Amino acid sequence: MGVATYDNIRLQEIKSQLPSEEAIQKRLEQAEEEYILKLKEKNK
């Protein structure tokens, strides 16, 4: 097996473990909401 093939298999493995773009987007929105809520709490 050549190095290039091994790298491709490795990349596929890594990619399959990464969260999808949708999941990242949802997590970002959640984090933003949490942040805004904390700011509002602080400013009371």
Residue, then its C-alpha position, 0 to 999 in steps of 0.5 A: m500500500g502506497v503512502a498516498t492511499y494510507d493518507n486518504i484512509r487516515l483522512q476519511e477516518i478523521k473526517s468521519q469523527l468530526p462533527s458535521e457542519e450542521a452540528i457545528q452551526k447548532r453548537l455555535e448558536q447555542a454558545e451565542e445564546e448562552y453568552i447573551l443570557k450570561l451578559k443579560e444576567k450580569n447587566k441586571 
